[in-house]
Amino acid sequence: MVHVDDGARDDVPRPVADVLKQLKPSPEIWHKLTVEAGPDGITANRPASIDPLNSWLYDLWLCERVASALGA
C-alpha cells in the first residue's frame, strides 16, 4: 500500500517507485490517496468527502501507469 502524498515505501516494487517519483507534489490532487496492488488488481481509494475535484480521473490515470510499469 502506498499513500501517494507520502511517496513510495521501501517495499514498493522498483517500477512503481519510479512512477511515483515522476509525480510532482500536488496536495490538491494526491491528498489522502491510497493505492494498493496485488494478485487481484490495483485499487485507488480516498475519502469521498475530501474530493471536490472529482479526482477519480487522476486516480484512474495513476492506476493505469502503475499497471503499465508492472507489465500488466
Secondary structure, DSSP 8 states (H G I E B T S, - for coil): -EEGGG---TTS-HHHHHHHHTS---HHHHTT-EEEEETTEEEEE--GGG-TT-THHHHHHHHHHHHHHTT-
